[in-house]
């Protein structure tokens, strides 16, 4: 392998990891503007020069969609920005999104060779830089679809898994139609992630890829109600289907008071803000009245998104209530740091026991109990154990539960012969094939909750399997 970097390895590792500028915390508290504009060109070139160009790029193995990380960084070092973007898009249809929301620190960057002794190369930040450069300098760029192969394929759901599968199949030449239950494409990317982390402008930019590839879109179409999966295949002529309906049904705490006014799920809260524009009230007629104090229960990225959104909507005190310690939090470290900078109060080792209401049926407080950590549970994290006599009340007017979610059961309930596993997930094999011939599934629908990039891997893997399935079924017996 020929190096394109003139610096010797010992010189590269002396370069500090580059950090993009960020809006001041006091500005972020009242704004849905993106937290950071990303690396500038000088920073990106400097960061790219830290890469050791390993002969065995383990970072690629750490990427769920196997982006050629070494290859695109080498192109970046040579200022071949357009070629770098094209290299990423060979395996990743949504680089501007992944560069913003993927947990690179537990994937490609975690195994980066530089990171063994120094801070790892900021692969995610470089991916974002390349994608944003492409948007600024190649706005009219359109990918080429393959020659039309004939069979129609339906993709149900337009989250990251569905979008990836649709793009891959369209590139192969299939006639793809995406069915979306809501009025706008994007799934969890649009309604589940706030604009300060993923601006809708960036999402819409990536969605233009589907239009350029000739993918048809059918919104306000709920498969299982508007038409069943069998009707799509038997009456509308779709030869294969990829189910990517996500996991939009929230889980609740199972404690008294969850039916009170002011108690809601993070799914509802973020959807009302993101998809319905509640943060622009009264310009958009979707009011969101939170009160002075808000408590969000949970420790994942969705919980962080909800509590930071509450802060931006005017909550004077925004609490994150988590029953374990900071070390067990599944949320990204960067997001936790941003939350604290924005004034979010992190309350660790506390577990809610009841939501308290006033005489009008509105939330007035959250009863909690302190916890201590015992032995590890099935997840490998230490199990929280109640501390006797530690009961107390947080005075809040809104309680938001961010405890994960499970798949909506409509497709499963209306599709005979579709095997369903625990928590309503659709059972798939290694090729994302379900128990129904020609029907594939992935993302949160089959995993029960995962990251954007894992859903994308499922979509890419399913597209390859669908291609093999359709080619095999079209051969004469």
C-alpha positions as a Markdown table, in Angstrom:
| # | Residue | x | y | z |
|---|---|---|---|---|
| 1 | Unk | 0.0 | 0.0 | 0.0 |
| 2 | Unk | 1.4 | 3.4 | -1.0 |
| 3 | Unk | 1.2 | 6.2 | 1.5 |
| 4 | Unk | -0.2 | 9.5 | 0.4 |
| 5 | Unk | 0.8 | 11.3 | 3.6 |
| 6 | Unk | 4.2 | 13.0 | 3.6 |
| 7 | Unk | 4.4 | 13.0 | 7.4 |
| 8 | Unk | 6.1 | 10.1 | 9.2 |
| 9 | Unk | 3.9 | 8.1 | 11.6 |
| 10 | Unk | 5.7 | 9.6 | 14.6 |
| 11 | Unk | 4.9 | 13.0 | 13.4 |
| 12 | Unk | 1.3 | 12.2 | 12.7 |
| 13 | Unk | 0.5 | 11.0 | 16.3 |
| 14 | Unk | 1.9 | 14.2 | 17.7 |
| 15 | Unk | -0.9 | 16.2 | 16.0 |
| 16 | Unk | -3.7 | 16.7 | 18.6 |
| 17 | Unk | -7.3 | 15.6 | 17.7 |
| 18 | Unk | -9.1 | 18.5 | 16.0 |
| 19 | Unk | -12.3 | 19.7 | 17.7 |
| 20 | Unk | -14.9 | 21.7 | 15.8 |
| 21 | Unk | -16.3 | 25.0 | 17.1 |
| 22 | Unk | -19.6 | 24.8 | 19.0 |
| 23 | Unk | -22.3 | 27.4 | 19.7 |
| 24 | Unk | -22.0 | 28.8 | 23.2 |
| 25 | Unk | -24.1 | 26.9 | 25.7 |
| 26 | Unk | -26.2 | 30.1 | 26.6 |
| 27 | Unk | -27.1 | 30.4 | 22.9 |
| 28 | Unk | -27.9 | 26.7 | 22.6 |
| 29 | Unk | -30.3 | 26.8 | 25.5 |
| 30 | Unk | -32.9 | 28.8 | 23.6 |
| 31 | Unk | -32.1 | 27.7 | 20.0 |
| 32 | Unk | -32.7 | 24.6 | 17.9 |
| 33 | Unk | -29.7 | 25.6 | 15.7 |
| 34 | Unk | -27.1 | 22.8 | 15.2 |
| 35 | Unk | -24.7 | 22.6 | 18.1 |
| 36 | Unk | -21.6 | 22.6 | 15.9 |
| 37 | Unk | -20.9 | 23.6 | 12.2 |
| 38 | Unk | -18.3 | 20.8 | 12.0 |
| 39 | Unk | -14.6 | 20.8 | 11.2 |
| 40 | Unk | -13.5 | 23.5 | 8.8 |
| 41 | Unk | -11.3 | 22.6 | 5.8 |
| 42 | Unk | -8.0 | 23.3 | 7.6 |
| 43 | Unk | -9.0 | 21.2 | 10.6 |
| 44 | Unk | -10.3 | 18.4 | 8.4 |
| 45 | Unk | -7.0 | 18.2 | 6.5 |
| 46 | Unk | -5.0 | 18.2 | 9.8 |
| 47 | Unk | -7.2 | 15.6 | 11.3 |
| 48 | Unk | -7.0 | 13.4 | 8.2 |
| 49 | Unk | -3.2 | 13.6 | 8.4 |
| 50 | Unk | -3.3 | 11.8 | 11.8 |
| 51 | Unk | -4.4 | 8.6 | 10.1 |
| 52 | Unk | -1.6 | 6.0 | 10.0 |
| 53 | Unk | -3.0 | 4.4 | 6.8 |
| 54 | Unk | -2.8 | 0.9 | 8.4 |
| 55 | Unk | -2.2 | -2.1 | 6.2 |
| 56 | Unk | -5.0 | -3.8 | 8.0 |
| 57 | Unk | -7.6 | -1.0 | 8.6 |
| 58 | Unk | -9.4 | -2.4 | 11.6 |
| 59 | Unk | -11.6 | 0.7 | 11.6 |
| 60 | Unk | -13.3 | -0.7 | 8.5 |
| 61 | Unk | -14.2 | -3.8 | 10.5 |
| 62 | Unk | -15.6 | -1.6 | 13.2 |
| 63 | Unk | -18.0 | 0.1 | 10.8 |
| 64 | Unk | -21.3 | -1.8 | 10.5 |
| 65 | Unk | -21.6 | -0.8 | 6.8 |
| 66 | Unk | -17.9 | -1.3 | 6.0 |
| 67 | Unk | -17.1 | 2.2 | 4.8 |
| 68 | Unk | -13.6 | 2.3 | 3.2 |
| 69 | Unk | -12.3 | 4.6 | 6.0 |
| 70 | Unk | -8.7 | 4.4 | 5.0 |
| 71 | Unk | -9.5 | 5.1 | 1.4 |
| 72 | Unk | -11.7 | 8.1 | 1.9 |
| 73 | Unk | -9.3 | 9.6 | 4.4 |
| 74 | Unk | -6.4 | 9.2 | 1.9 |
| 75 | Unk | -8.5 | 11.0 | -0.7 |
| 76 | Unk | -9.2 | 13.7 | 1.8 |
| 77 | Unk | -5.5 | 14.2 | 2.5 |
| 78 | Unk | -5.0 | 14.7 | -1.2 |
| 79 | Unk | -7.9 | 17.3 | -1.2 |
| 80 | Unk | -9.9 | 15.0 | -3.5 |
| 81 | Unk | -13.1 | 15.8 | -1.6 |
| 82 | Unk | -15.6 | 14.8 | -4.2 |
| 83 | Unk | -13.8 | 11.5 | -4.7 |
| 84 | Unk | -13.8 | 11.0 | -0.9 |
| 85 | Unk | -17.6 | 11.6 | -0.8 |
| 86 | Unk | -18.1 | 9.1 | -3.6 |
| 87 | Unk | -15.9 | 6.5 | -1.8 |
| 88 | Unk | -18.1 | 6.8 | 1.3 |
| 89 | Unk | -21.3 | 6.5 | -0.7 |
| 90 | Unk | -20.2 | 3.2 | -2.1 |
| 91 | Unk | -21.4 | 1.6 | 1.1 |
| 92 | Unk | -23.1 | 4.4 | 3.0 |
| 93 | Unk | -26.1 | 6.2 | 1.5 |
| 94 | Unk | -26.5 | 8.7 | 4.4 |
| 95 | Unk | -23.0 | 10.0 | 5.3 |
| 96 | Unk | -24.1 | 13.5 | 6.4 |
| 97 | Unk | -26.5 | 11.8 | 8.8 |
| 98 | Unk | -24.0 | 9.1 | 10.1 |
| 99 | Unk | -21.4 | 11.8 | 10.5 |
| 100 | Unk | -23.7 | 13.5 | 13.0 |
| 101 | Unk | -25.5 | 10.8 | 14.9 |
| 102 | Unk | -23.6 | 7.5 | 14.7 |
| 103 | Unk | -21.7 | 6.4 | 17.9 |
| 104 | Unk | -18.3 | 6.2 | 16.2 |
| 105 | Unk | -16.7 | 6.2 | 19.6 |
| 106 | Unk | -18.0 | 2.6 | 20.2 |
| 107 | Unk | -17.5 | 1.5 | 16.6 |
| 108 | Unk | -14.8 | 2.5 | 14.1 |
| 109 | Unk | -13.0 | 5.0 | 16.4 |
| 110 | Unk | -13.0 | 2.5 | 19.3 |
| 111 | Unk | -10.7 | 0.2 | 17.3 |
| 112 | Unk | -8.6 | 2.9 | 15.6 |
| 113 | Unk | -4.9 | 2.1 | 15.8 |
| 114 | Unk | -4.0 | 5.7 | 16.8 |
| 115 | Unk | -6.4 | 5.4 | 19.7 |
| 116 | Unk | -4.3 | 2.7 | 21.3 |
| 117 | Unk | -2.0 | 5.3 | 22.7 |
| 118 | Unk | -3.5 | 8.6 | 21.7 |
| 119 | Unk | -6.9 | 10.0 | 20.9 |
| 120 | Unk | -8.4 | 8.1 | 17.9 |
| 121 | Unk | -8.8 | 9.7 | 14.5 |
| 122 | Unk | -12.1 | 11.6 | 14.4 |
| 123 | Unk | -13.6 | 9.5 | 11.7 |
| 124 | Unk | -17.2 | 10.6 | 12.2 |
| 125 | Unk | -16.2 | 14.3 | 12.1 |
| 126 | Unk | -14.3 | 13.6 | 8.8 |
| 127 | Unk | -17.2 | 11.8 | 7.3 |
| 128 | Unk | -19.5 | 14.7 | 8.1 |
| 129 | Unk | -17.0 | 17.2 | 6.6 |
| 130 | Unk | -16.8 | 15.3 | 3.4 |
| 131 | Unk | -20.6 | 15.0 | 3.1 |
| 132 | Unk | -21.1 | 18.7 | 3.9 |
| 133 | Unk | -18.5 | 19.7 | 1.4 |
| 134 | Unk | -20.2 | 17.6 | -1.2 |
| 135 | Unk | -23.5 | 19.4 | -0.5 |
| 136 | Unk | -22.0 | 22.8 | -0.8 |
| 137 | Unk | -19.9 | 22.1 | -4.0 |
| 138 | Unk | -21.9 | 19.4 | -5.8 |
| 139 | Unk | -25.6 | 20.3 | -5.2 |
| 140 | Unk | -26.6 | 19.0 | -8.6 |
| 141 | Unk | -24.8 | 15.7 | -8.3 |
| 142 | Unk | -27.0 | 12.7 | -9.1 |
| 143 | Unk | -26.1 | 9.1 | -8.7 |
| 144 | Unk | -26.6 | 6.7 | -11.5 |
| 145 | Unk | -29.3 | 4.0 | -11.3 |
| 146 | Unk | -28.6 | 0.6 | -12.9 |
| 147 | Unk | -30.4 | -0.7 | -15.9 |
| 148 | Unk | -34.0 | -1.5 | -15.1 |
| 149 | Unk | -34.4 | -5.1 | -13.9 |
| 150 | Unk | -38.2 | -5.3 | -13.9 |
| 151 | Unk | -39.4 | -6.6 | -10.6 |
| 152 | Unk | -41.1 | -4.2 | -8.2 |
| 153 | Unk | -39.9 | -4.0 | -4.6 |
| 154 | Unk | -41.8 | -2.4 | -1.7 |
| 155 | Unk | -40.0 | -0.8 | 1.2 |
| 156 | Unk | -42.3 | -0.3 | 4.2 |
| 157 | Unk | -40.9 | 2.5 | 6.4 |
| 158 | Unk | -38.6 | 5.4 | 5.6 |
| 159 | Unk | -36.2 | 5.4 | 8.5 |
| 160 | Unk | -32.5 | 4.7 | 8.0 |
| 161 | Unk | -32.9 | 1.0 | 7.2 |
| 162 | Unk | -35.7 | 1.6 | 4.7 |
| 163 | Unk | -33.9 | 4.5 | 3.0 |
| 164 | Unk | -30.7 | 2.5 | 2.7 |
| 165 | Unk | -32.4 | -0.6 | 1.3 |
| 166 | Unk | -34.4 | 1.6 | -1.2 |
| 167 | Unk | -31.2 | 3.3 | -2.4 |
| 168 | Unk | -29.3 | 0.1 | -2.8 |
| 169 | Unk | -32.1 | -1.6 | -4.8 |
| 170 | Unk | -32.6 | 1.4 | -7.0 |
| 171 | Unk | -28.9 | 1.5 | -7.8 |
| 172 | Unk | -29.3 | -2.1 | -8.9 |
| 173 | Unk | -32.1 | -1.1 | -11.2 |
| 174 | Unk | -35.2 | -2.3 | -9.4 |
| 175 | Unk | -38.4 | -0.3 | -9.4 |
| 176 | Unk | -38.7 | 0.6 | -5.7 |
| 177 | Unk | -41.6 | 2.2 | -3.9 |
| 178 | Unk | -41.3 | 3.4 | -0.3 |
| 179 | Unk | -44.4 | 3.4 | 1.8 |
| 180 | Unk | -44.5 | 5.8 | 4.8 |
| 181 | Unk | -47.3 | 6.0 | 7.4 |
| 182 | Unk | -46.6 | 9.7 | 8.2 |
| 183 | Unk | -46.8 | 12.7 | 5.9 |
| 184 | Unk | -43.0 | 13.1 | 5.6 |
| 185 | Unk | -40.1 | 10.7 | 4.9 |
| 186 | Unk | -37.4 | 10.1 | 7.4 |
| 187 | Unk | -38.9 | 8.0 | 10.2 |
| 188 | Unk | -36.9 | 8.2 | 13.4 |
| 189 | Unk | -34.4 | 10.5 | 11.7 |
| 190 | Unk | -37.1 | 13.2 | 11.3 |
| 191 | Unk | -39.4 | 12.7 | 14.3 |
| 192 | Unk | -37.0 | 11.1 | 16.9 |
| 193 | Unk | -33.8 | 13.3 | 16.7 |
| 194 | Unk | -34.0 | 17.0 | 17.4 |
| 195 | Unk | -32.8 | 19.5 | 14.8 |
| 196 | Unk | -29.9 | 20.7 | 17.0 |
| 197 | Unk | -28.4 | 17.3 | 16.4 |
| 198 | Unk | -29.8 | 16.5 | 12.9 |
| 199 | Unk | -31.2 | 19.5 | 11.0 |
| 200 | Unk | -34.2 | 18.6 | 8.7 |
| 201 | Unk | -32.3 | 20.4 | 6.0 |
| 202 | Unk | -29.6 | 17.8 | 6.2 |
| 203 | Unk | -32.1 | 15.0 | 6.1 |
| 204 | Unk | -34.0 | 16.5 | 3.2 |
| 205 | Unk | -30.7 | 16.8 | 1.3 |
| 206 | Unk | -29.9 | 13.1 | 1.7 |
| 207 | Unk | -33.5 | 12.2 | 0.7 |
| 208 | Unk | -32.9 | 13.9 | -2.7 |
| 209 | Unk | -30.7 | 10.9 | -3.4 |
| 210 | Unk | -33.8 | 8.6 | -3.5 |
| 211 | Unk | -35.6 | 11.0 | -5.9 |
| 212 | Unk | -32.5 | 11.1 | -8.2 |
| 213 | Unk | -32.5 | 7.3 | -8.2 |
| 214 | Unk | -36.1 | 7.2 | -9.3 |
| 215 | Unk | -37.6 | 5.8 | -6.1 |
| 216 | Unk | -41.3 | 6.3 | -5.8 |
| 217 | Unk | -42.7 | 7.5 | -2.5 |
| 218 | Unk | -46.1 | 6.9 | -1.1 |
| 219 | Unk | -46.7 | 8.8 | 2.2 |
| 220 | Unk | -49.8 | 8.7 | 4.5 |
| 221 | Unk | -49.9 | 5.0 | 3.7 |
| 222 | Unk | -50.1 | 2.6 | 6.7 |
| 223 | Unk | -49.4 | -0.9 | 5.6 |
| 224 | Unk | -51.7 | -3.2 | 7.6 |
| 225 | Unk | -54.5 | -0.6 | 7.4 |
| 226 | Unk | -54.4 | 1.3 | 4.0 |
| 227 | Unk | -53.4 | -2.1 | 2.4 |
| 228 | Unk | -52.1 | -5.3 | 3.9 |
| 229 | Unk | -48.7 | -6.7 | 3.0 |
| 230 | Unk | -50.5 | -9.5 | 1.1 |
| 231 | Unk | -52.4 | -7.0 | -1.0 |
| 232 | Unk | -49.2 | -5.2 | -1.9 |
| 233 | Unk | -47.8 | -8.5 | -3.2 |
| 234 | Unk | -50.8 | -10.2 | -4.6 |
| 235 | Unk | -52.7 | -7.2 | -6.0 |
| 236 | Unk | -50.1 | -4.5 | -6.6 |
| 237 | Unk | -47.5 | -6.8 | -8.0 |
| 238 | Unk | -44.6 | -6.3 | -5.6 |
| 239 | Unk | -42.3 | -9.3 | -5.9 |
| 240 | Unk | -40.4 | -8.6 | -2.6 |
| 241 | Unk | -40.9 | -6.4 | 0.4 |
| 242 | Unk | -38.5 | -5.0 | 3.0 |
| 243 | Unk | -40.2 | -4.2 | 6.3 |
| 244 | Unk | -38.5 | -1.3 | 8.2 |
| 245 | Unk | -41.3 | 0.1 | 10.3 |
| 246 | Unk | -39.0 | 0.7 | 13.3 |
| 247 | Unk | -40.0 | 0.6 | 17.0 |
| 248 | Unk | -42.3 | 3.5 | 17.6 |
| 249 | Unk | -44.4 | 2.1 | 20.4 |
| 250 | Unk | -43.1 | 3.5 | 23.7 |
| 251 | Unk | -42.4 | 1.6 | 26.9 |
| 252 | Unk | -43.7 | 3.1 | 30.1 |
| 253 | Unk | -42.6 | 2.8 | 33.7 |
| 254 | Unk | -45.5 | 0.9 | 35.0 |
| 255 | Unk | -46.0 | 3.2 | 38.0 |
| 256 | Unk | -49.0 | 5.1 | 39.4 |
| 257 | Unk | -49.8 | 8.4 | 37.7 |
| 258 | Unk | -48.7 | 7.7 | 34.1 |
| 259 | Unk | -52.2 | 8.8 | 32.8 |
| 260 | Unk | -52.0 | 12.2 | 34.4 |
| 261 | Unk | -51.9 | 15.3 | 32.2 |
| 262 | Unk | -48.2 | 16.2 | 31.8 |
| 263 | Unk | -47.0 | 12.6 | 31.8 |
| 264 | Unk | -45.9 | 11.5 | 28.3 |
| 265 | Unk | -43.5 | 9.4 | 26.4 |
| 266 | Unk | -40.3 | 10.7 | 24.7 |
| 267 | Unk | -41.8 | 9.4 | 21.4 |
| 268 | Unk | -44.8 | 11.6 | 21.7 |
| 269 | Unk | -42.8 | 14.6 | 23.0 |
| 270 | Unk | -40.1 | 14.5 | 20.3 |
| 271 | Unk | -42.7 | 13.8 | 17.5 |
| 272 | Unk | -44.7 | 16.8 | 18.5 |
| 273 | Unk | -41.6 | 19.0 | 18.5 |
| 274 | Unk | -39.8 | 17.6 | 15.5 |
| 275 | Unk | -42.5 | 16.5 | 13.1 |
| 276 | Unk | -45.3 | 18.9 | 14.2 |
| 277 | Unk | -43.1 | 21.9 | 14.9 |
| 278 | Unk | -44.3 | 22.5 | 18.5 |
| 279 | Unk | -41.1 | 24.5 | 19.1 |
| 280 | Unk | -42.4 | 27.1 | 16.7 |
| 281 | Unk | -45.7 | 27.8 | 18.5 |
| 282 | Unk | -47.8 | 29.9 | 17.8 |
| 283 | Unk | -46.4 | 30.0 | 14.2 |
| 284 | Unk | -47.3 | 26.2 | 14.2 |
| 285 | Unk | -50.5 | 25.5 | 16.1 |
| 286 | Unk | -49.0 | 22.7 | 18.2 |
| 287 | Unk | -48.6 | 24.0 | 21.7 |
| 288 | Unk | -46.3 | 22.2 | 24.2 |
| 289 | Unk | -46.8 | 23.4 | 27.7 |
| 290 | Unk | -44.2 | 22.0 | 30.0 |
| 291 | Unk | -44.2 | 24.1 | 33.2 |
| 292 | Unk | -41.1 | 25.4 | 35.0 |
| 293 | Unk | -39.6 | 22.0 | 36.0 |
| 294 | Unk | -39.4 | 18.9 | 33.8 |
| 295 | Unk | -38.1 | 15.4 | 34.6 |
| 296 | Unk | -37.0 | 13.0 | 31.9 |
| 297 | Unk | -36.6 | 9.4 | 33.0 |
| 298 | Unk | -33.9 | 7.3 | 31.2 |
| 299 | Unk | -30.2 | 7.3 | 30.3 |
| 300 | Unk | -30.0 | 6.8 | 26.6 |
| 301 | Unk | -29.6 | 9.1 | 23.7 |
| 302 | Unk | -33.4 | 9.6 | 23.4 |
| 303 | Unk | -33.6 | 10.7 | 27.0 |
| 304 | Unk | -30.8 | 13.2 | 26.4 |
| 305 | Unk | -32.6 | 14.5 | 23.3 |
| 306 | Unk | -35.8 | 14.9 | 25.3 |
| 307 | Unk | -34.3 | 16.7 | 28.2 |
| 308 | Unk | -32.2 | 19.0 | 26.1 |
| 309 | Unk | -35.3 | 19.8 | 24.0 |
| 310 | Unk | -37.3 | 20.6 | 27.2 |
| 311 | Unk | -34.5 | 23.0 | 28.2 |
| 312 | Unk | -34.8 | 24.8 | 24.9 |
| 313 | Unk | -38.6 | 25.0 | 25.2 |
| 314 | Unk | -38.2 | 27.1 | 28.3 |
| 315 | Unk | -38.0 | 24.7 | 31.3 |
| 316 | Unk | -36.2 | 26.5 | 34.1 |
| 317 | Unk | -35.0 | 23.2 | 35.6 |
| 318 | Unk | -34.6 | 20.1 | 33.4 |
| 319 | Unk | -33.8 | 16.9 | 35.3 |
| 320 | Unk | -32.5 | 13.7 | 33.8 |
| 321 | Unk | -33.4 | 10.9 | 36.3 |
| 322 | Unk | -31.4 | 7.7 | 35.8 |
| 323 | Unk | -31.4 | 4.7 | 38.1 |
| 324 | Unk | -27.8 | 3.8 | 37.5 |
| 325 | Unk | -24.6 | 5.8 | 37.6 |
| 326 | Unk | -22.9 | 7.9 | 35.0 |
| 327 | Unk | -20.6 | 5.0 | 34.1 |
| 328 | Unk | -23.6 | 2.8 | 33.0 |
| 329 | Unk | -25.3 | 5.4 | 30.9 |
| 330 | Unk | -25.7 | 4.2 | 27.3 |
| 331 | Unk | -25.9 | 7.7 | 25.9 |
| 332 | Unk | -23.0 | 9.2 | 24.0 |
| 333 | Unk | -20.5 | 11.0 | 26.1 |
| 334 | Unk | -20.5 | 14.0 | 23.8 |
| 335 | Unk | -24.3 | 14.4 | 24.3 |
| 336 | Unk | -24.1 | 14.1 | 28.0 |
| 337 | Unk | -21.4 | 16.8 | 28.1 |
| 338 | Unk | -23.6 | 19.1 | 25.9 |
| 339 | Unk | -26.6 | 18.5 | 28.2 |
| 340 | Unk | -24.6 | 19.6 | 31.3 |
| 341 | Unk | -23.3 | 22.6 | 29.5 |
| 342 | Unk | -26.8 | 23.6 | 28.7 |
| 343 | Unk | -27.9 | 23.4 | 32.3 |
| 344 | Unk | -29.5 | 20.0 | 32.4 |
| 345 | Unk | -29.3 | 18.5 | 35.9 |
| 346 | Unk | -28.3 | 14.8 | 35.9 |
| 347 | Unk | -29.7 | 12.9 | 38.9 |
| 348 | Unk | -28.1 | 9.5 | 39.1 |
| 349 | Unk | -29.1 | 6.5 | 41.2 |
| 350 | Unk | -32.7 | 7.5 | 41.4 |
| 351 | Unk | -35.7 | 5.5 | 40.4 |
| 352 | Unk | -39.3 | 6.8 | 40.1 |
| 353 | Unk | -42.0 | 5.1 | 42.1 |
| 354 | Unk | -45.0 | 7.2 | 41.3 |
| 355 | Unk | -46.1 | 10.3 | 39.4 |
| 356 | Unk | -48.0 | 12.6 | 41.7 |
| 357 | Unk | -51.0 | 14.7 | 40.5 |
| 358 | Unk | -53.0 | 17.7 | 41.8 |
| 359 | Unk | -56.7 | 18.1 | 42.2 |
| 360 | Unk | -57.1 | 18.9 | 38.5 |
| 361 | Unk | -55.3 | 15.7 | 37.3 |
| 362 | Unk | -52.1 | 17.4 | 36.3 |
| 363 | Unk | -48.6 | 16.4 | 37.2 |
| 364 | Unk | -47.2 | 18.1 | 40.4 |
| 365 | Unk | -44.3 | 15.9 | 41.2 |
| 366 | Unk | -42.2 | 12.7 | 40.7 |
| 367 | Unk | -41.8 | 10.4 | 43.7 |
| 368 | Unk | -38.3 | 8.8 | 43.6 |
| 369 | Unk | -36.2 | 6.4 | 45.6 |
| 370 | Unk | -32.4 | 6.4 | 45.8 |
| 371 | Unk | -30.6 | 3.4 | 44.5 |
| 372 | Unk | -27.3 | 1.7 | 45.0 |
| 373 | Unk | -25.6 | -0.7 | 42.5 |
| 374 | Unk | -25.6 | -4.4 | 43.2 |
| 375 | Unk | -24.4 | -7.3 | 41.1 |
| 376 | Unk | -24.5 | -7.2 | 37.2 |
| 377 | Unk | -27.8 | -8.2 | 35.6 |
| 378 | Unk | -28.3 | -9.9 | 32.2 |
| 379 | Unk | -27.2 | -6.7 | 30.3 |
| 380 | Unk | -23.9 | -6.8 | 32.1 |
| 381 | Unk | -24.5 | -3.6 | 33.9 |
| 382 | Unk | -24.7 | -3.5 | 37.7 |
| 383 | Unk | -28.3 | -3.9 | 38.9 |
| 384 | Unk | -29.8 | -1.0 | 40.8 |
| 385 | Unk | -31.1 | -1.8 | 44.3 |
| 386 | Unk | -33.4 | 0.4 | 46.3 |
| 387 | Unk | -32.0 | 2.2 | 49.4 |
| 388 | Unk | -34.6 | 1.8 | 52.2 |
| 389 | Unk | -36.0 | 5.1 | 53.7 |
| 390 | Unk | -34.7 | 7.2 | 50.8 |
| 391 | Unk | -38.0 | 8.2 | 49.3 |
| 392 | Unk | -38.4 | 11.8 | 48.2 |
| 393 | Unk | -40.3 | 14.0 | 45.7 |
| 394 | Unk | -39.1 | 16.1 | 42.8 |
| 395 | Unk | -41.4 | 19.0 | 42.2 |
| 396 | Unk | -42.1 | 18.9 | 38.4 |
| 397 | Unk | -45.0 | 19.7 | 36.1 |
| 398 | Unk | -44.0 | 17.4 | 33.3 |
| 399 | Unk | -42.6 | 13.8 | 33.4 |
| 400 | Unk | -41.3 | 12.3 | 30.1 |
| 401 | Unk | -40.5 | 8.6 | 30.0 |
| 402 | Unk | -37.6 | 7.6 | 27.7 |
| 403 | Unk | -37.3 | 3.9 | 28.4 |
| 404 | Unk | -37.0 | 2.4 | 25.0 |
| 405 | Unk | -39.7 | 1.3 | 22.6 |
| 406 | Unk | -41.0 | -1.7 | 20.8 |
| 407 | Unk | -42.4 | -2.3 | 17.3 |
| 408 | Unk | -45.9 | -1.3 | 16.3 |
| 409 | Unk | -47.8 | -4.6 | 15.9 |
| 410 | Unk | -50.0 | -3.6 | 12.9 |
| 411 | Unk | -48.0 | -5.3 | 10.2 |
| 412 | Unk | -47.4 | -8.4 | 12.3 |
| 413 | Unk | -51.1 | -8.7 | 13.2 |
| 414 | Unk | -52.2 | -8.4 | 9.6 |
| 415 | Unk | -49.7 | -10.7 | 7.9 |
| 416 | Unk | -50.5 | -14.4 | 8.3 |
| 417 | Unk | -47.4 | -16.6 | 8.6 |
| 418 | Unk | -45.1 | -13.9 | 9.7 |
| 419 | Unk | -43.0 | -15.2 | 12.6 |
| 420 | Unk | -42.8 | -12.8 | 15.6 |
| 421 | Unk | -40.4 | -13.1 | 18.5 |
| 422 | Unk | -40.1 | -11.5 | 21.9 |
| 423 | Unk | -41.4 | -7.9 | 22.4 |
| 424 | Unk | -43.2 | -8.0 | 19.0 |
| 425 | Unk | -40.0 | -8.1 | 16.9 |
| 426 | Unk | -40.2 | -9.8 | 13.5 |
| 427 | Unk | -37.9 | -12.9 | 13.3 |
| 428 | Unk | -35.3 | -12.9 | 10.5 |
| 429 | Unk | -32.4 | -15.0 | 9.5 |
| 430 | Unk | -28.8 | -13.9 | 8.7 |
| 431 | Unk | -30.0 | -12.5 | 5.3 |
| 432 | Unk | -32.8 | -10.5 | 7.0 |
| 433 | Unk | -35.3 | -13.0 | 5.4 |
| 434 | Unk | -38.5 | -13.5 | 7.5 |
| 435 | Unk | -40.6 | -16.6 | 7.6 |
| 436 | Unk | -42.6 | -15.4 | 4.6 |
| 437 | Unk | -41.0 | -15.9 | 1.2 |
| 438 | Unk | -40.0 | -12.7 | -0.4 |
| 439 | Unk | -40.5 | -10.7 | 2.8 |
| 440 | Unk | -37.4 | -9.3 | 4.5 |
| 441 | Unk | -37.2 | -7.1 | 7.7 |
| 442 | Unk | -34.6 | -5.1 | 9.6 |
| 443 | Unk | -33.7 | -2.3 | 11.8 |
| 444 | Unk | -35.6 | -1.8 | 15.1 |
| 445 | Unk | -38.4 | -4.0 | 13.7 |
| 446 | Unk | -36.2 | -7.0 | 14.0 |
| 447 | Unk | -33.7 | -5.8 | 16.6 |
| 448 | Unk | -36.1 | -4.2 | 19.0 |
| 449 | Unk | -34.0 | -1.0 | 19.3 |
| 450 | Unk | -30.6 | -0.2 | 17.9 |
| 451 | Unk | -28.5 | 2.5 | 16.3 |
| 452 | Unk | -29.1 | 4.3 | 13.0 |
| 453 | Unk | -26.0 | 2.6 | 11.5 |
| 454 | Unk | -27.1 | -0.9 | 12.5 |
| 455 | Unk | -30.5 | -0.3 | 10.8 |
| 456 | Unk | -28.6 | 0.9 | 7.7 |
| 457 | Unk | -26.5 | -2.3 | 7.8 |
| 458 | Unk | -29.7 | -4.4 | 7.8 |
| 459 | Unk | -31.1 | -2.4 | 4.9 |
| 460 | Unk | -27.9 | -2.9 | 2.9 |
| 461 | Unk | -27.8 | -6.6 | 3.7 |
| 462 | Unk | -31.5 | -7.0 | 2.9 |
| 463 | Unk | -31.0 | -5.3 | -0.5 |
| 464 | Unk | -28.3 | -7.8 | -1.4 |
| 465 | Unk | -30.5 | -10.7 | -0.3 |
| 466 | Unk | -33.5 | -9.4 | -2.1 |
| 467 | Unk | -31.5 | -9.1 | -5.3 |
| 468 | Unk | -30.3 | -12.8 | -4.9 |
| 469 | Unk | -33.9 | -13.9 | -4.2 |
| 470 | Unk | -35.4 | -12.1 | -7.2 |
| 471 | Unk | -32.6 | -13.3 | -9.5 |
| 472 | Unk | -33.1 | -16.9 | -8.3 |
| 473 | Unk | -36.9 | -16.8 | -8.7 |
| 474 | Unk | -36.7 | -15.4 | -12.2 |
| 475 | Unk | -34.6 | -18.2 | -13.5 |
| 476 | Unk | -36.4 | -21.0 | -15.4 |
| 477 | Unk | -36.7 | -24.1 | -13.4 |
